[in-house]
Amino acid sequence: MAHPQIQLEATGKAMHELATELYPICRSITGDGVRETLARLGRLIPLEVREVPTGEQAFDWTIPQEWNIRDAYIKDAAGRRVVDFRESNLLVVHGSRPIRETIRWEELKPHLHTLPDHPGWIPYRTCHHTNDWGFCLSHDQFEQLEHLAKAADREYEVCIDATLCDGSLTYGELLVPGETSDEVLISTHICHPSLANDNLSGISVATHLARYVREQPRRYTYRFLFLPATIGAIAWLSANESDVDRVKHGWVLSVVGDAGPSTYKKSRRGDAEVDRAFEHILRSSGQPYSLVEFDPLGYDQRQFCSPGFNLPMGCLMRTPNGRYPEYHTSADNLDLIQPEFLADSWAKCTAVVRVLEGNRRYANLNPKCEPRLGPRGLYHAFGARPDREHLQAATMWVLNFSDGGHTLLDIAERSDIDFDTIREAADLLIEHELLEKVIDHRTTAAGAACNPERADGRAILDNPLQT
């Protein structure tokens, strides 16, 4: 087995290579670019591709017409392409209606979008829900064109060779079954063209997280969604409205490849188990991080956490959307994301998976005073490892708080010991017959609290140590 650090570096490199492969594809909220992207992901994970037809109702929204583009340009009077879609698929406003006309500069100018504060960058713009068209270009190029246009009353041939017609909205879905039907839902958006952090980073991390989950024993079922932003999540929720109560934990992945510290936005509930898991992992990482409260802005978390669903869905980012200058510009390129930061985001997600999978309640089989560890072989089990004292401390914390009321995450939070060490201590204690798993009947069908049971069926009644 490869050394963990070597494996982490290899995973980061593979994720950056995937982003590099997908970067040139012209994706939008609908169309063949999304299908091509999902087909390439399908070589790595067994995605199911879903098609939702144009005109289908999804709550207050209607699935739009499908948009595909073949070519686009602005030509000067000499027939030279002064703006050429073949150079960057950001050069067209995505969703633009087809057009082929010759117009004067003053008519063209309102349809040109630039970033005066960053004159060398091309902005990313869309008009999917308006009957409009446009081009994006660097402000430097815009000023050159305007200078030439003022010198003469110039005309330009404008062409957007695109189709806007009935078709479908496309998304990818992967279900990884577990021991139970309770689900962990992980979602990322897939509709942005040639933007590396927003959101090829999320696509790459989600894909390799799915590969990791498929290789692990698991009690939860995992569902991965690769959706066009906003309308995709709304369409999925509309189609699965009757079954969303199976989602017990989840998060949205976006902008997870830049150099900024990890940022976690809590679920609307604010105290969901996934919120606590991410907070614990980020705090235990020893790295700078940020925790922010939920707000109904930003990515598709706002759909999953809308009041009619209120799912326990957080959002993992690095530098949040809109807070780095390259956001929605041509500067959000493959240099902005790096393998080490992709790998770090992936590692934090896998750590949260381990918390969710391992967060159970246990009962101490020797609860009256602490047991003797030496005669039971535990000191030998600790061995000569450098973290021997750390593991021994975790063992004492697990013994003391395994009263049927505390989970391992409760113990990790209270002891300020990382969850993986707490879990290892619990496994050792089970192996040495000092601990047993509690059968945790959380609630009845009517919602009334139930007492947990020991494996022998006896209820664990009120315990003064419980919080």
Secondary structure, 3 states (H helix, E strand, C coil): CCCHHHHHHHHHHHHHHHHHHHCCCCCCCCCHHHHHHHHHHCCCCCCEEEEEECCCEECCEECCCEEEEEEEEEECCCCCEEEEHHHCCCCECECCCCEEEEEEHHHHHHHEECCCCCCCCCECCECCCCCCCCEECCHHHHHHHHHHHHHCCCEEEEEEEEEEECCEEEEEEEEECCCCCCEEEEEEECCCCCCHHHHHHHHHHHHHHHHHHHCCCCCCEEEEEEECCCHHHHHHHHHCHHHHHHEEEEEEECCCCCCCCEEEECCCCCCCHHHHHHHHHHHHCCCCEEEECCCCCCCCHHHHCCCCCCCCEEEEECCCCCCCCCCCECCCCCCCCCHHHHHHHHHHHHHHHHHHHHCCEEEECCCCCCCCCCCCCHHHHHCCCCCHHHHHHHHHHHHHHCEEEEEHHHHHHHHCCCHHHHHHHHHHHHHCCCEEECECCCECCCCCECCCECCCCCECCCCCCCC
